[in-house]
Amino acid sequence: MKELAAFDSRFDAGFLTQLLDEHDIPWIIQADDGGGMFPTSANFESVKVYVSEMQFDEAMKLLDE
């Protein structure tokens, strides 16, 4: 897995994960926010979206659009 992007909240990351879903690109979120229960305790850009290395370039192209 390779880090695609980092966000301040799960809500912000949701826009990217929805786009990835629409293009059948599996993703994983790693967050330091107590599973979303303590969003204010998270540090800036503490929600990271990962995709497989094989689909990383395809996912990056979506970000550029």
DOFITI-272928 format. One record per atom (N, C-alpha, C, O): residue in one letter; x, y, z; residue number from 0; atom name. Coordinates in Angstrom, 3 decimals, m for minus. Layout:
BEGIN
<pt "A", <X, Y, Z>, NUM, "CA"> ...
REM end
This chain:
BEGIN
<pt "M", <0.846, m1.177, 0.000>, 0, "N"> <pt "M", <0.000, 0.000, 0.000>, 0, "CA"> <pt "M", <0.892, 1.241, 0.000>, 0, "C"> <pt "M", <1.987, 1.263, 0.563>, 0, "O"> <pt "K", <0.368, 2.264, m0.658>, 1, "N"> <pt "K", <1.120, 3.501, m0.797>, 1, "CA"> <pt "K", <0.203, 4.672, m0.437>, 1, "C"> <pt "K", <m0.956, 4.711, m0.850>, 1, "O"> <pt "E", <0.732, 5.626, 0.335>, 2, "N"> <pt "E", <m0.073, 6.776, 0.734>, 2, "CA"> <pt "E", <m0.396, 7.645, m0.477>, 2, "C"> <pt "E", <0.495, 8.080, m1.206>, 2, "O"> <pt "L", <m1.682, 7.884, m0.670>, 3, "N"> <pt "L", <m2.140, 8.694, m1.793>, 3, "CA"> <pt "L", <m2.335, 10.144, m1.370>, 3, "C"> <pt "L", <m1.957, 11.062, m2.098>, 3, "O"> <pt "A", <m2.923, 10.351, m0.199>, 4, "N"> <pt "A", <m3.203, 11.711, 0.263>, 4, "CA"> <pt "A", <m3.448, 11.711, 1.763>, 4, "C"> <pt "A", <m3.744, 10.675, 2.357>, 4, "O"> <pt "A", <m3.321, 12.893, 2.371>, 5, "N"> <pt "A", <m3.592, 13.064, 3.798>, 5, "CA"> <pt "A", <m4.576, 14.215, 3.976>, 5, "C"> <pt "A", <m4.534, 15.209, 3.252>, 5, "O"> <pt "F", <m5.465, 14.056, 4.957>, 6, "N"> <pt "F", <m6.517, 15.036, 5.203>, 6, "CA"> <pt "F", <m6.617, 15.334, 6.685>, 6, "C"> <pt "F", <m6.082, 14.603, 7.518>, 6, "O"> <pt "D", <m7.311, 16.420, 7.003>, 7, "N"> <pt "D", <m7.519, 16.806, 8.394>, 7, "CA"> <pt "D", <m8.672, 16.044, 9.048>, 7, "C"> <pt "D", <m8.748, 15.974, 10.275>, 7, "O"> <pt "S", <m9.574, 15.470, 8.237>, 8, "N"> <pt "S", <m10.729, 14.770, 8.803>, 8, "CA"> <pt "S", <m11.184, 13.647, 7.877>, 8, "C"> <pt "S", <m10.850, 13.617, 6.692>, 8, "O"> <pt "R", <m11.953, 12.727, 8.450>, 9, "N"> <pt "R", <m12.547, 11.653, 7.641>, 9, "CA"> <pt "R", <m13.532, 12.232, 6.634>, 9, "C"> <pt "R", <m13.668, 11.722, 5.521>, 9, "O"> <pt "F", <m14.216, 13.300, 7.033>, 10, "N"> <pt "F", <m15.168, 13.939, 6.127>, 10, "CA"> <pt "F", <m14.460, 14.401, 4.861>, 10, "C"> <pt "F", <m14.932, 14.147, 3.753>, 10, "O"> <pt "D", <m13.329, 15.079, 5.024>, 11, "N"> <pt "D", <m12.567, 15.552, 3.864>, 11, "CA"> <pt "D", <m12.063, 14.388, 3.023>, 11, "C"> <pt "D", <m12.093, 14.452, 1.794>, 11, "O"> <pt "A", <m11.604, 13.336, 3.668>, 12, "N"> <pt "A", <m11.105, 12.158, 2.949>, 12, "CA"> <pt "A", <m12.224, 11.462, 2.184>, 12, "C"> <pt "A", <m11.973, 10.784, 1.188>, 12, "O"> <pt "G", <m13.447, 11.628, 2.647>, 13, "N"> <pt "G", <m14.586, 10.977, 2.020>, 13, "CA"> <pt "G", <m14.799, 11.371, 0.572>, 13, "C"> <pt "G", <m15.281, 10.566, m0.226>, 13, "O"> <pt "F", <m14.447, 12.592, 0.223>, 14, "N"> <pt "F", <m14.593, 13.020, m1.168>, 14, "CA"> <pt "F", <m13.663, 12.210, m2.075>, 14, "C"> <pt "F", <m14.050, 11.808, m3.173>, 14, "O"> <pt "L", <m12.450, 11.979, m1.611>, 15, "N"> <pt "L", <m11.496, 11.192, m2.390>, 15, "CA"> <pt "L", <m11.903, 9.726, m2.430>, 15, "C"> <pt "L", <m11.853, 9.100, m3.489>, 15, "O"> <pt "T", <m12.303, 9.174, m1.293>, 16, "N"> <pt "T", <m12.650, 7.748, m1.281>, 16, "CA"> <pt "T", <m13.881, 7.469, m2.143>, 16, "C"> <pt "T", <m13.988, 6.395, m2.737>, 16, "O"> <pt "Q", <m14.802, 8.415, m2.217>, 17, "N"> <pt "Q", <m15.954, 8.252, m3.105>, 17, "CA"> <pt "Q", <m15.504, 8.218, m4.563>, 17, "C"> <pt "Q", <m15.998, 7.413, m5.353>, 17, "O"> <pt "L", <m14.573, 9.087, m4.913>, 18, "N"> <pt "L", <m14.033, 9.110, m6.273>, 18, "CA"> <pt "L", <m13.314, 7.799, m6.592>, 18, "C"> <pt "L", <m13.455, 7.258, m7.688>, 18, "O"> <pt "L", <m12.548, 7.296, m5.632>, 19, "N"> <pt "L", <m11.861, 6.018, m5.826>, 19, "CA"> <pt "L", <m12.872, 4.880, m6.001>, 19, "C"> <pt "L", <m12.688, 4.005, m6.848>, 19, "O"> <pt "D", <m13.937, 4.897, m5.199>, 20, "N"> <pt "D", <m14.988, 3.884, m5.337>, 20, "CA"> <pt "D", <m15.605, 3.912, m6.731>, 20, "C"> <pt "D", <m15.848, 2.865, m7.332>, 20, "O"> <pt "E", <m15.857, 5.112, m7.238>, 21, "N"> <pt "E", <m16.470, 5.257, m8.560>, 21, "CA"> <pt "E", <m15.590, 4.683, m9.674>, 21, "C"> <pt "E", <m16.086, 4.332, m10.744>, 21, "O"> <pt "H", <m14.277, 4.590, m9.414>, 22, "N"> <pt "H", <m13.335, 4.058, m10.408>, 22, "CA"> <pt "H", <m12.807, 2.682, m10.014>, 22, "C"> <pt "H", <m11.793, 2.224, m10.540>, 22, "O"> <pt "D", <m13.505, 2.023, m9.082>, 23, "N"> <pt "D", <m13.158, 0.659, m8.643>, 23, "CA"> <pt "D", <m11.712, 0.531, m8.182>, 23, "C"> <pt "D", <m11.034, m0.448, m8.494>, 23, "O"> <pt "I", <m11.248, 1.525, m7.440>, 24, "N"> <pt "I", <m9.904, 1.479, m6.864>, 24, "CA"> <pt "I", <m10.067, 1.264, m5.359>, 24, "C"> <pt "I", <m10.563, 2.148, m4.661>, 24, "O"> <pt "P", <m9.654, 0.096, m4.851>, 25, "N"> <pt "P", <m9.746, m0.163, m3.414>, 25, "CA"> <pt "P", <m8.830, 0.778, m2.624>, 25, "C"> <pt "P", <m7.764, 1.169, m3.100>, 25, "O"> <pt "W", <m9.257, 1.127, m1.433>, 26, "N"> <pt "W", <m8.499, 2.048, m0.605>, 26, "CA"> <pt "W", <m8.598, 1.637, 0.863>, 26, "C"> <pt "W", <m9.458, 0.847, 1.251>, 26, "O"> <pt "I", <m7.706, 2.189, 1.655>, 27, "N"> <pt "I", <m7.707, 1.990, 3.107>, 27, "CA"> <pt "I", <m7.477, 3.357, 3.737>, 27, "C"> <pt "I", <m6.678, 4.152, 3.242>, 27, "O"> <pt "I", <m8.172, 3.620, 4.819>, 28, "N"> <pt "I", <m7.929, 4.844, 5.592>, 28, "CA"> <pt "I", <m7.207, 4.469, 6.871>, 28, "C"> <pt "I", <m7.566, 3.504, 7.546>, 28, "O"> <pt "Q", <m6.197, 5.236, 7.189>, 29, "N"> <pt "Q", <m5.520, 5.123, 8.485>, 29, "CA"> <pt "Q", <m5.705, 6.473, 9.164>, 29, "C"> <pt "Q", <m5.320, 7.507, 8.618>, 29, "O"> <pt "A", <m6.297, 6.462, 10.356>, 30, "N"> <pt "A", <m6.582, 7.723, 11.032>, 30, "CA"> <pt "A", <m6.249, 7.631, 12.511>, 30, "C"> <pt "A", <m6.297, 6.562, 13.120>, 30, "O"> <pt "D", <m5.911, 8.777, 13.064>, 31, "N"> <pt "D", <m5.587, 8.877, 14.475>, 31, "CA"> <pt "D", <m6.653, 9.727, 15.165>, 31, "C"> <pt "D", <m6.353, 10.722, 15.825>, 31, "O"> <pt "D", <m7.922, 9.297, 14.990>, 32, "N"> <pt "D", <m9.029, 10.090, 15.530>, 32, "CA"> <pt "D", <m10.016, 9.252, 16.337>, 32, "C"> <pt "D", <m11.173, 9.641, 16.496>, 32, "O"> <pt "G", <m9.579, 8.132, 16.836>, 33, "N"> <pt "G", <m10.452, 7.284, 17.646>, 33, "CA"> <pt "G", <m11.624, 6.725, 16.866>, 33, "C"> <pt "G", <m12.728, 6.606, 17.397>, 33, "O"> <pt "G", <m11.390, 6.379, 15.598>, 34, "N"> <pt "G", <m12.458, 5.834, 14.765>, 34, "CA"> <pt "G", <m13.511, 6.860, 14.399>, 34, "C"> <pt "G", <m14.649, 6.512, 14.082>, 34, "O"> <pt "G", <m13.126, 8.133, 14.446>, 35, "N"> <pt "G", <m14.058, 9.205, 14.125>, 35, "CA"> <pt "G", <m14.804, 9.731, 15.339>, 35, "C"> <pt "G", <m15.551, 10.704, 15.234>, 35, "O"> <pt "M", <m14.608, 9.091, 16.504>, 36, "N"> <pt "M", <m15.318, 9.517, 17.711>, 36, "CA"> <pt "M", <m14.686, 10.747, 18.353>, 36, "C"> <pt "M", <m15.354, 11.480, 19.083>, 36, "O"> <pt "F", <m13.399, 10.975, 18.086>, 37, "N"> <pt "F", <m12.708, 12.117, 18.668>, 37, "CA"> <pt "F", <m12.014, 12.929, 17.586>, 37, "C"> <pt "F", <m10.790, 13.059, 17.609>, 37, "O"> <pt "P", <m12.762, 13.477, 16.643>, 38, "N"> <pt "P", <m12.136, 14.161, 15.509>, 38, "CA"> <pt "P", <m11.311, 15.376, 15.908>, 38, "C"> <pt "P", <m10.366, 15.732, 15.203>, 38, "O"> <pt "T", <m11.646, 16.020, 17.021>, 39, "N"> <pt "T", <m10.891, 17.209, 17.409>, 39, "CA"> <pt "T", <m9.558, 16.864, 18.054>, 39, "C"> <pt "T", <m8.704, 17.739, 18.199>, 39, "O"> <pt "S", <m9.360, 15.613, 18.445>, 40, "N"> <pt "S", <m8.097, 15.227, 19.067>, 40, "CA"> <pt "S", <m7.045, 14.840, 18.035>, 40, "C"> <pt "S", <m5.886, 14.614, 18.384>, 40, "O"> <pt "A", <m7.436, 14.764, 16.785>, 41, "N"> <pt "A", <m6.508, 14.363, 15.725>, 41, "CA"> <pt "A", <m5.618, 15.528, 15.326>, 41, "C"> <pt "A", <m6.012, 16.692, 15.398>, 41, "O"> <pt "N", <m4.422, 15.190, 14.910>, 42, "N"> <pt "N", <m3.498, 16.205, 14.405>, 42, "CA"> <pt "N", <m3.859, 16.557, 12.975>, 42, "C"> <pt "N", <m4.626, 15.845, 12.327>, 42, "O"> <pt "F", <m3.307, 17.656, 12.483>, 43, "N"> <pt "F", <m3.549, 18.031, 11.096>, 43, "CA"> <pt "F", <m3.033, 16.952, 10.162>, 43, "C"> <pt "F", <m1.973, 16.371, 10.394>, 43, "O"> <pt "E", <m3.779, 16.692, 9.119>, 44, "N"> <pt "E", <m3.444, 15.672, 8.120>, 44, "CA"> <pt "E", <m3.197, 14.312, 8.759>, 44, "C"> <pt "E", <m2.280, 13.586, 8.373>, 44, "O"> <pt "S", <m4.032, 13.978, 9.745>, 45, "N"> <pt "S", <m3.861, 12.697, 10.432>, 45, "CA"> <pt "S", <m4.721, 11.585, 9.838>, 45, "C"> <pt "S", <m4.679, 10.449, 10.309>, 45, "O"> <pt "V", <m5.500, 11.906, 8.808>, 46, "N"> <pt "V", <m6.306, 10.900, 8.118>, 46, "CA"> <pt "V", <m5.646, 10.653, 6.770>, 46, "C"> <pt "V", <m5.621, 11.531, 5.907>, 46, "O"> <pt "K", <m5.117, 9.457, 6.599>, 47, "N"> <pt "K", <m4.363, 9.136, 5.386>, 47, "CA"> <pt "K", <m5.090, 8.085, 4.566>, 47, "C"> <pt "K", <m5.616, 7.109, 5.100>, 47, "O"> <pt "V", <m5.110, 8.304, 3.254>, 48, "N"> <pt "V", <m5.746, 7.372, 2.326>, 48, "CA"> <pt "V", <m4.645, 6.628, 1.576>, 48, "C"> <pt "V", <m3.738, 7.237, 1.009>, 48, "O"> <pt "Y", <m4.744, 5.305, 1.583>, 49, "N"> <pt "Y", <m3.759, 4.460, 0.915>, 49, "CA"> <pt "Y", <m4.431, 3.670, m0.202>, 49, "C"> <pt "Y", <m5.596, 3.286, m0.094>, 49, "O"> <pt "V", <m3.691, 3.438, m1.263>, 50, "N"> <pt "V", <m4.129, 2.563, m2.355>, 50, "CA"> <pt "V", <m2.987, 1.597, m2.655>, 50, "C"> <pt "V", <m1.860, 1.797, m2.201>, 50, "O"> <pt "S", <m3.286, 0.553, m3.420>, 51, "N"> <pt "S", <m2.234, m0.405, m3.761>, 51, "CA"> <pt "S", <m1.205, 0.263, m4.673>, 51, "C"> <pt "S", <m1.526, 1.190, m5.418>, 51, "O"> <pt "E", <0.002, m0.209, m4.605>, 52, "N"> <pt "E", <1.069, 0.350, m5.446>, 52, "CA"> <pt "E", <0.748, 0.169, m6.924>, 52, "C"> <pt "E", <1.122, 1.006, m7.745>, 52, "O"> <pt "M", <0.054, m0.922, m7.272>, 53, "N"> <pt "M", <m0.276, m1.178, m8.669>, 53, "CA"> <pt "M", <m1.286, m0.155, m9.210>, 53, "C"> <pt "M", <m1.300, 0.115, m10.411>, 53, "O"> <pt "Q", <m2.116, 0.407, m8.352>, 54, "N"> <pt "Q", <m3.127, 1.362, m8.801>, 54, "CA"> <pt "Q", <m2.812, 2.799, m8.394>, 54, "C"> <pt "Q", <m3.637, 3.694, m8.582>, 54, "O"> <pt "F", <m1.639, 3.020, m7.843>, 55, "N"> <pt "F", <m1.271, 4.342, m7.365>, 55, "CA"> <pt "F", <m1.266, 5.380, m8.493>, 55, "C"> <pt "F", <m1.822, 6.466, m8.331>, 55, "O"> <pt "D", <m0.649, 5.059, m9.629>, 56, "N"> <pt "D", <m0.581, 6.017, m10.739>, 56, "CA"> <pt "D", <m1.975, 6.367, m11.256>, 56, "C"> <pt "D", <m2.252, 7.527, m11.561>, 56, "O"> <pt "E", <m2.844, 5.375, m11.354>, 57, "N"> <pt "E", <m4.210, 5.616, m11.790>, 57, "CA"> <pt "E", <m4.944, 6.531, m10.813>, 57, "C"> <pt "E", <m5.675, 7.432, m11.222>, 57, "O"> <pt "A", <m4.741, 6.291, m9.522>, 58, "N"> <pt "A", <m5.379, 7.120, m8.499>, 58, "CA"> <pt "A", <m4.843, 8.554, m8.526>, 58, "C"> <pt "A", <m5.602, 9.507, m8.348>, 58, "O"> <pt "M", <m3.542, 8.702, m8.747>, 59, "N"> <pt "M", <m2.954, 10.049, m8.833>, 59, "CA"> <pt "M", <m3.538, 10.826, m10.008>, 59, "C"> <pt "M", <m3.741, 12.036, m9.907>, 59, "O"> <pt "K", <m3.810, 10.149, m11.119>, 60, "N"> <pt "K", <m4.415, 10.824, m12.264>, 60, "CA"> <pt "K", <m5.788, 11.375, m11.913>, 60, "C"> <pt "K", <m6.167, 12.447, m12.386>, 60, "O"> <pt "L", <m6.534, 10.653, m11.088>, 61, "N"> <pt "L", <m7.845, 11.140, m10.649>, 61, "CA"> <pt "L", <m7.702, 12.408, m9.825>, 61, "C"> <pt "L", <m8.528, 13.314, m9.932>, 61, "O"> <pt "L", <m6.666, 12.478, m9.009>, 62, "N"> <pt "L", <m6.442, 13.675, m8.185>, 62, "CA"> <pt "L", <m6.101, 14.878, m9.039>, 62, "C"> <pt "L", <m6.433, 16.009, m8.686>, 62, "O"> <pt "D", <m5.445, 14.643, m10.152>, 63, "N"> <pt "D", <m5.019, 15.735, m11.037>, 63, "CA"> <pt "D", <m6.162, 16.310, m11.865>, 63, "C"> <pt "D", <m6.052, 17.411, m12.404>, 63, "O"> <pt "E", <m7.266, 15.559, m11.965>, 64, "N"> <pt "E", <m8.391, 16.012, m12.797>, 64, "CA"> <pt "E", <m9.182, 17.107, m12.121>, 64, "C"> <pt "E", <m10.160, 17.600, m12.684>, 64, "O"> 
REM end
